[in-house]
């Protein structure tokens, strides 16, 4: 995607772009960069049109694309949610004349940049319209990045802010943000503003200034559990409670993470590699890697018993028979007790 962005920055724009993939941040940033390359800020009111294909017929958008720009050289037409390019089986609220789009793709208006934003893993290439758009559009793929690509991404973002990320700082930031590109972008802007141009971002600064999401705190709590450090696990729990997080929500997220750990454990035992597991579970590969590390601390049967205990704790909270905080504290203390196997 970085190479795709470099091409956009030359402002030598093509008439049709297909942005495809499930990485929302990359999709949205690509759209912003294309619009910025095509239009001045003051031109957007007159020459930028955005159409949701779940609400508007594609032929309406094409008529707009064929309209000359007003007081400018370019017009940008953005098509969002074009599910007619996929194999999704759902009742469409709108009937689309995709042949009209096919005709346009053969001879697109030279003064228009048509952007098709497709937040899907792939298109249905059995369809004529899907084949036509892949043939005639410049394609930008917004796919999930590997761990190494995420680390490289942090260095690129820092360099854009005239700062430098130390290697262990980059790895730590990726872990703290769960590989979220949007969060990494926000945090690097903050870290770079703190160090100033020419500054170096160290791991200690990342640890000090990076905001933890609730999910990240839950991951840290489970890390302490797997290391059998009950005191640290309870410390994280009490910090969450002080931040007014609901005990039942905390328990739900603990259950969700342990469910993922169990699934990774089972699929790994079945011969699946981490990329295959990520595809099967539709979870970011970086989360799969972290779950696999945590799974190594448990036997499969232990995890099954743990899921049963989590279900019992959830039931106990919902019927109100015991203090919710006490339920969480007892659960963590028993689970993190050094040398204690699950019963």
TORKOL-836563 format. One record per residue (C-alpha): x, y, z; residue number from 0. Coordinates in Angstrom, 3 decimals, decimal comma, padded with zeros to 6 digits. Example, Ala and Ser with C-alpha at 12.3 -4.5 7.8 and 13.67 -1.06 7.14 Angstrom:
// TORKOL-836563
+----------+----------+----------+-----+
|       xx |       yy |       zz | pos |
+----------+----------+----------+-----+
|  012,300 | -004,500 |  007,800 |   0 |
|  013,670 | -001,060 |  007,140 |   1 |
+----------+----------+----------+-----+
END
This chain:
// TORKOL-836563
+----------+----------+----------+-----+
|       xx |       yy |       zz | pos |
+----------+----------+----------+-----+
|  000,000 |  000,000 |  000,000 |   0 |
|  002,917 |  002,379 |  000,626 |   1 |
|  003,940 |  002,039 | -003,024 |   2 |
|  000,343 |  002,741 | -004,041 |   3 |
|  000,379 |  005,923 | -001,928 |   4 |
|  003,657 |  007,048 | -003,490 |   5 |
|  002,026 |  006,781 | -006,918 |   6 |
| -000,931 |  008,881 | -005,712 |   7 |
|  001,405 |  011,546 | -004,366 |   8 |
|  002,765 |  012,151 | -007,863 |   9 |
| -000,755 |  013,403 | -008,718 |  10 |
| -000,568 |  011,497 | -011,998 |  11 |
| -004,015 |  010,067 | -011,333 |  12 |
| -005,821 |  007,304 | -013,195 |  13 |
| -009,528 |  007,598 | -014,042 |  14 |
| -010,606 |  004,535 | -012,023 |  15 |
| -009,378 |  003,092 | -008,713 |  16 |
| -010,451 | -000,062 | -006,916 |  17 |
| -009,636 | -000,113 | -003,200 |  18 |
| -010,213 | -003,579 | -001,792 |  19 |
| -009,555 | -005,194 |  001,578 |  20 |
| -010,722 | -005,393 |  005,165 |  21 |
| -008,122 | -003,099 |  006,773 |  22 |
| -010,377 | -000,083 |  007,377 |  23 |
| -007,575 |  002,346 |  008,180 |  24 |
| -005,766 |  001,665 |  004,890 |  25 |
| -009,003 |  001,990 |  002,912 |  26 |
| -009,935 |  005,314 |  004,487 |  27 |
| -006,429 |  006,765 |  004,227 |  28 |
| -006,246 |  005,756 |  000,557 |  29 |
| -009,557 |  007,489 | -000,157 |  30 |
| -008,360 |  010,660 |  001,630 |  31 |
| -005,099 |  010,689 | -000,306 |  32 |
| -006,850 |  010,237 | -003,662 |  33 |
| -009,307 |  013,048 | -002,934 |  34 |
| -006,511 |  015,357 | -001,732 |  35 |
| -004,472 |  014,615 | -004,867 |  36 |
| -007,402 |  015,336 | -007,186 |  37 |
| -009,096 |  018,327 | -005,545 |  38 |
| -008,223 |  021,520 | -003,718 |  39 |
| -010,057 |  021,949 | -000,411 |  40 |
| -012,337 |  024,652 | -001,848 |  41 |
| -013,308 |  022,399 | -004,777 |  42 |
| -014,724 |  019,588 | -002,661 |  43 |
| -018,148 |  021,175 | -002,177 |  44 |
| -018,702 |  021,256 | -005,936 |  45 |
| -016,725 |  018,330 | -007,313 |  46 |
| -016,788 |  015,559 | -004,708 |  47 |
| -019,689 |  013,106 | -004,673 |  48 |
| -020,021 |  010,128 | -002,333 |  49 |
| -022,554 |  007,384 | -003,042 |  50 |
| -023,475 |  004,452 | -000,817 |  51 |
| -024,395 |  001,587 | -003,116 |  52 |
| -026,767 |  000,265 | -000,464 |  53 |
| -028,823 |  003,447 | -000,898 |  54 |
| -028,203 |  004,659 | -004,460 |  55 |
| -028,237 |  002,914 | -007,844 |  56 |
| -024,838 |  002,738 | -009,538 |  57 |
| -026,163 |  004,313 | -012,740 |  58 |
| -026,932 |  007,515 | -010,786 |  59 |
| -023,290 |  007,689 | -009,696 |  60 |
| -022,097 |  007,079 | -013,260 |  61 |
| -024,228 |  009,964 | -014,561 |  62 |
| -022,460 |  012,155 | -012,020 |  63 |
| -019,057 |  010,817 | -013,121 |  64 |
| -019,859 |  011,837 | -016,699 |  65 |
| -020,761 |  015,399 | -015,647 |  66 |
| -018,087 |  018,015 | -016,235 |  67 |
| -016,456 |  019,400 | -013,089 |  68 |
| -017,653 |  022,785 | -011,846 |  69 |
| -014,979 |  025,490 | -011,552 |  70 |
| -012,163 |  022,962 | -011,500 |  71 |
| -010,243 |  020,412 | -013,552 |  72 |
| -011,295 |  017,236 | -011,772 |  73 |
| -014,365 |  015,576 | -010,313 |  74 |
| -014,156 |  012,735 | -007,759 |  75 |
| -016,934 |  010,163 | -007,444 |  76 |
| -016,668 |  007,656 | -004,590 |  77 |
| -018,715 |  004,435 | -004,563 |  78 |
| -018,979 |  002,791 | -001,137 |  79 |
| -020,237 | -000,720 | -000,246 |  80 |
| -020,496 | -002,112 | -003,810 |  81 |
| -021,771 | -005,515 | -002,718 |  82 |
| -022,794 | -006,269 | -006,310 |  83 |
| -019,089 | -007,036 | -006,873 |  84 |
| -019,155 | -009,875 | -004,338 |  85 |
| -020,815 | -013,240 | -003,995 |  86 |
| -022,782 | -012,150 | -000,927 |  87 |
| -026,279 | -013,588 | -000,879 |  88 |
| -028,568 | -010,899 |  000,442 |  89 |
| -031,661 | -009,104 | -000,679 |  90 |
| -030,585 | -005,854 | -002,265 |  91 |
| -032,629 | -002,763 | -001,442 |  92 |
| -031,439 | -001,199 | -004,692 |  93 |
| -031,422 | -002,650 | -008,196 |  94 |
| -028,138 | -001,821 | -009,922 |  95 |
| -027,658 | -001,590 | -013,672 |  96 |
| -024,108 | -002,931 | -013,617 |  97 |
| -023,965 | -002,952 | -017,430 |  98 |
| -023,965 |  000,842 | -017,229 |  99 |
| -020,849 |  000,679 | -015,057 | 100 |
| -019,233 | -001,832 | -017,437 | 101 |
| -019,757 |  000,578 | -020,333 | 102 |
| -018,251 |  003,433 | -018,345 | 103 |
| -015,167 |  001,389 | -017,438 | 104 |
| -014,404 |  000,851 | -021,138 | 105 |
| -014,181 |  004,607 | -021,710 | 106 |
| -014,084 |  006,511 | -018,396 | 107 |
| -014,379 |  010,290 | -018,311 | 108 |
| -010,844 |  011,765 | -018,373 | 109 |
| -011,838 |  014,561 | -015,987 | 110 |
| -013,220 |  012,230 | -013,280 | 111 |
| -011,510 |  010,056 | -010,688 | 112 |
| -013,893 |  007,204 | -009,915 | 113 |
| -013,053 |  005,432 | -006,637 | 114 |
| -014,668 |  002,102 | -005,803 | 115 |
| -014,204 |  001,362 | -002,103 | 116 |
| -014,785 | -002,372 | -001,585 | 117 |
| -014,332 | -003,415 |  002,088 | 118 |
| -014,192 | -007,110 |  001,224 | 119 |
| -011,531 | -009,815 |  001,214 | 120 |
| -012,172 | -010,561 | -002,447 | 121 |
| -014,563 | -009,977 | -005,335 | 122 |
| -016,677 | -012,577 | -007,089 | 123 |
| -014,679 | -012,966 | -010,273 | 124 |
| -017,412 | -015,056 | -011,856 | 125 |
| -019,292 | -011,796 | -012,386 | 126 |
| -018,659 | -009,749 | -015,527 | 127 |
| -018,652 | -006,492 | -013,592 | 128 |
| -015,980 | -007,772 | -011,182 | 129 |
| -013,767 | -008,871 | -014,055 | 130 |
| -014,307 | -005,540 | -015,803 | 131 |
| -013,346 | -003,399 | -012,838 | 132 |
| -010,236 | -005,456 | -012,042 | 133 |
| -009,182 | -005,142 | -015,680 | 134 |
| -009,709 | -001,394 | -015,985 | 135 |
| -008,924 |  000,001 | -012,530 | 136 |
| -005,707 |  000,713 | -010,660 | 137 |
| -005,956 | -001,547 | -007,606 | 138 |
| -004,955 | -000,717 | -004,046 | 139 |
| -005,070 | -003,645 | -001,613 | 140 |
| -005,893 | -002,874 |  002,018 | 141 |
| -004,945 | -006,227 |  003,492 | 142 |
| -003,877 | -007,078 |  007,039 | 143 |
| -000,162 | -006,624 |  007,625 | 144 |
|  002,186 | -009,235 |  009,049 | 145 |
|  004,042 | -008,549 |  012,294 | 146 |
|  007,189 | -007,471 |  010,450 | 147 |
|  005,162 | -005,221 |  008,146 | 148 |
|  003,484 | -003,633 |  011,184 | 149 |
|  006,870 | -002,948 |  012,772 | 150 |
|  008,153 | -001,440 |  009,520 | 151 |
|  004,970 |  000,631 |  009,355 | 152 |
|  005,751 |  002,236 |  012,724 | 153 |
|  009,209 |  003,250 |  011,475 | 154 |
|  007,626 |  004,759 |  008,344 | 155 |
|  005,043 |  006,717 |  010,332 | 156 |
|  007,708 |  007,994 |  012,730 | 157 |
|  009,960 |  009,059 |  009,847 | 158 |
|  007,051 |  011,036 |  008,390 | 159 |
|  006,969 |  012,955 |  011,699 | 160 |
|  010,756 |  013,507 |  011,534 | 161 |
|  011,402 |  011,185 |  014,462 | 162 |
|  012,980 |  007,752 |  014,857 | 163 |
|  011,588 |  004,642 |  016,548 | 164 |
|  013,992 |  002,317 |  018,315 | 165 |
|  013,458 | -001,325 |  017,293 | 166 |
|  012,180 | -002,539 |  020,659 | 167 |
|  009,950 |  000,566 |  020,896 | 168 |
|  008,351 | -000,312 |  017,546 | 169 |
|  007,680 | -003,889 |  018,652 | 170 |
|  006,245 | -002,696 |  021,964 | 171 |
|  003,923 | -000,209 |  020,255 | 172 |
|  002,605 | -002,897 |  017,905 | 173 |
|  001,880 | -005,117 |  020,930 | 174 |
|  000,182 | -002,333 |  022,922 | 175 |
| -002,083 | -001,389 |  020,017 | 176 |
| -002,852 | -004,988 |  018,992 | 177 |
| -001,600 | -004,132 |  015,523 | 178 |
| -004,274 | -001,444 |  014,966 | 179 |
| -002,918 |  000,883 |  012,284 | 180 |
| -005,264 |  003,671 |  013,322 | 181 |
| -004,102 |  003,517 |  016,946 | 182 |
| -000,456 |  003,272 |  015,889 | 183 |
| -000,876 |  006,392 |  013,777 | 184 |
| -002,471 |  008,314 |  016,669 | 185 |
|  000,139 |  007,196 |  019,185 | 186 |
|  003,115 |  007,972 |  016,935 | 187 |
|  001,784 |  011,485 |  016,335 | 188 |
|  001,597 |  011,925 |  020,126 | 189 |
|  005,024 |  010,389 |  020,772 | 190 |
|  006,628 |  012,440 |  018,005 | 191 |
|  005,078 |  015,641 |  019,333 | 192 |
|  006,564 |  014,806 |  022,734 | 193 |
|  010,110 |  014,194 |  021,453 | 194 |
|  010,032 |  016,902 |  018,787 | 195 |
|  011,687 |  016,784 |  015,330 | 196 |
|  014,885 |  014,757 |  015,356 | 197 |
|  013,844 |  012,947 |  018,534 | 198 |
|  014,233 |  009,240 |  019,238 | 199 |
|  011,270 |  007,266 |  020,591 | 200 |
|  012,427 |  004,700 |  023,151 | 201 |
|  010,493 |  001,721 |  024,529 | 202 |
|  010,234 |  003,390 |  027,964 | 203 |
|  008,483 |  006,393 |  026,380 | 204 |
|  006,073 |  004,129 |  024,483 | 205 |
|  005,269 |  002,353 |  027,742 | 206 |
|  004,741 |  005,639 |  029,575 | 207 |
|  002,634 |  007,535 |  027,035 | 208 |
|  000,725 |  004,950 |  025,005 | 209 |
| -002,926 |  004,662 |  025,957 | 210 |
| -004,116 |  001,155 |  026,785 | 211 |
| -007,440 | -000,015 |  025,436 | 212 |
| -009,657 | -002,180 |  027,608 | 213 |
| -008,781 | -005,149 |  025,382 | 214 |
| -005,056 | -004,481 |  025,824 | 215 |
| -005,439 | -004,346 |  029,602 | 216 |
| -007,289 | -007,675 |  029,485 | 217 |
| -004,447 | -009,135 |  027,420 | 218 |
| -001,927 | -007,892 |  029,995 | 219 |
| -004,033 | -009,343 |  032,811 | 220 |
| -004,090 | -012,745 |  031,092 | 221 |
| -000,339 | -012,538 |  030,550 | 222 |
|  000,070 | -012,189 |  034,325 | 223 |
| -002,297 | -015,131 |  034,821 | 224 |
| -000,301 | -017,344 |  032,457 | 225 |
|  002,873 | -016,334 |  034,334 | 226 |
|  001,069 | -017,303 |  037,588 | 227 |
|  001,475 | -013,766 |  038,981 | 228 |
| -001,769 | -013,278 |  040,881 | 229 |
| -000,696 | -009,972 |  042,453 | 230 |
| -000,027 | -008,332 |  039,089 | 231 |
| -003,237 | -009,742 |  037,587 | 232 |
| -005,227 | -008,310 |  040,513 | 233 |
| -003,435 | -004,974 |  040,140 | 234 |
| -004,609 | -004,705 |  036,513 | 235 |
| -008,127 | -005,744 |  037,560 | 236 |
| -008,324 | -003,073 |  040,261 | 237 |
| -007,052 | -000,411 |  037,830 | 238 |
| -009,855 | -001,358 |  035,446 | 239 |
| -012,438 | -001,177 |  038,236 | 240 |
| -011,117 |  002,252 |  039,263 | 241 |
| -011,665 |  003,323 |  035,654 | 242 |
| -015,353 |  002,325 |  036,129 | 243 |
| -015,216 | -000,714 |  033,859 | 244 |
| -018,087 | -003,078 |  034,609 | 245 |
| -017,057 | -006,445 |  036,156 | 246 |
| -019,369 | -008,347 |  033,818 | 247 |
| -017,764 | -006,667 |  030,784 | 248 |
| -014,282 | -007,498 |  032,099 | 249 |
| -015,342 | -011,123 |  032,558 | 250 |
| -016,795 | -011,205 |  029,052 | 251 |
| -013,514 | -009,999 |  027,532 | 252 |
| -011,500 | -012,498 |  029,607 | 253 |
| -013,809 | -015,237 |  028,309 | 254 |
| -013,417 | -014,020 |  024,733 | 255 |
| -009,615 | -014,071 |  024,957 | 256 |
| -009,489 | -017,524 |  026,528 | 257 |
| -011,911 | -018,788 |  023,878 | 258 |
| -009,489 | -017,527 |  021,239 | 259 |
| -006,577 | -019,181 |  023,066 | 260 |
| -008,461 | -022,503 |  023,098 | 261 |
| -009,329 | -022,249 |  019,396 | 262 |
| -005,712 | -021,467 |  018,506 | 263 |
| -004,558 | -024,402 |  020,647 | 264 |
| -006,959 | -026,803 |  018,930 | 265 |
| -006,255 | -025,617 |  015,393 | 266 |
| -002,486 | -025,692 |  015,981 | 267 |
| -002,804 | -029,276 |  017,203 | 268 |
| -004,714 | -030,005 |  013,990 | 269 |
| -001,753 | -028,899 |  011,892 | 270 |
| -002,884 | -025,371 |  011,044 | 271 |
| -000,240 | -022,650 |  010,765 | 272 |
| -000,846 | -019,207 |  012,240 | 273 |
| -001,781 | -017,590 |  008,872 | 274 |
| -004,348 | -020,375 |  008,287 | 275 |
| -005,741 | -019,931 |  011,795 | 276 |
| -006,076 | -016,182 |  011,253 | 277 |
| -007,993 | -016,803 |  008,018 | 278 |
| -010,217 | -019,473 |  009,581 | 279 |
| -011,104 | -017,415 |  012,664 | 280 |
| -011,090 | -014,084 |  010,772 | 281 |
| -008,783 | -012,571 |  013,396 | 282 |
| -005,748 | -010,367 |  012,779 | 283 |
| -002,577 | -012,508 |  012,434 | 284 |
| -000,854 | -010,529 |  015,188 | 285 |
| -003,592 | -011,436 |  017,677 | 286 |
| -003,213 | -015,084 |  016,664 | 287 |
|  000,525 | -014,936 |  017,360 | 288 |
| -000,063 | -013,477 |  020,829 | 289 |
| -002,813 | -016,011 |  021,604 | 290 |
| -000,477 | -018,833 |  020,534 | 291 |
|  002,132 | -017,590 |  023,001 | 292 |
| -000,446 | -017,614 |  025,798 | 293 |
| -001,766 | -021,028 |  024,713 | 294 |
|  001,647 | -022,574 |  025,376 | 295 |
|  001,039 | -022,121 |  029,127 | 296 |
| -002,032 | -024,399 |  029,126 | 297 |
| -003,055 | -027,913 |  028,185 | 298 |
| -006,174 | -028,152 |  026,023 | 299 |
| -008,141 | -029,844 |  028,804 | 300 |
| -007,159 | -027,052 |  031,199 | 301 |
| -008,566 | -024,493 |  028,803 | 302 |
| -011,824 | -026,434 |  028,437 | 303 |
| -012,201 | -026,562 |  032,202 | 304 |
| -011,365 | -022,880 |  032,401 | 305 |
| -014,112 | -022,019 |  029,902 | 306 |
| -016,578 | -023,930 |  032,078 | 307 |
| -015,475 | -021,963 |  035,134 | 308 |
| -015,841 | -018,710 |  033,236 | 309 |
| -019,380 | -019,716 |  032,274 | 310 |
| -020,128 | -020,478 |  035,942 | 311 |
| -018,690 | -017,081 |  036,961 | 312 |
| -020,855 | -015,355 |  034,347 | 313 |
| -023,931 | -017,167 |  035,688 | 314 |
| -022,987 | -016,195 |  039,238 | 315 |
| -022,748 | -012,531 |  038,269 | 316 |
| -026,064 | -012,522 |  036,438 | 317 |
| -028,126 | -014,164 |  039,188 | 318 |
| -026,576 | -011,805 |  041,750 | 319 |
| -025,759 | -014,434 |  044,350 | 320 |
| -022,258 | -013,104 |  045,044 | 321 |
| -020,415 | -009,805 |  044,774 | 322 |
| -019,265 | -009,410 |  041,151 | 323 |
| -015,834 | -008,031 |  042,038 | 324 |
| -015,260 | -010,869 |  044,498 | 325 |
| -016,127 | -013,409 |  041,788 | 326 |
| -013,453 | -011,919 |  039,532 | 327 |
| -010,866 | -011,712 |  042,302 | 328 |
| -011,369 | -015,342 |  043,365 | 329 |
| -011,244 | -016,531 |  039,781 | 330 |
| -007,933 | -014,772 |  039,097 | 331 |
| -006,354 | -015,802 |  042,384 | 332 |
| -007,194 | -019,476 |  041,840 | 333 |
| -006,098 | -019,432 |  038,211 | 334 |
| -002,836 | -017,578 |  038,779 | 335 |
| -001,797 | -019,528 |  041,880 | 336 |
|  001,787 | -020,706 |  041,242 | 337 |
|  001,994 | -024,377 |  040,342 | 338 |
| -001,769 | -024,759 |  040,545 | 339 |
| -003,352 | -026,843 |  037,799 | 340 |
| -006,980 | -026,318 |  036,857 | 341 |
| -009,422 | -028,783 |  038,366 | 342 |
+----------+----------+----------+-----+
END
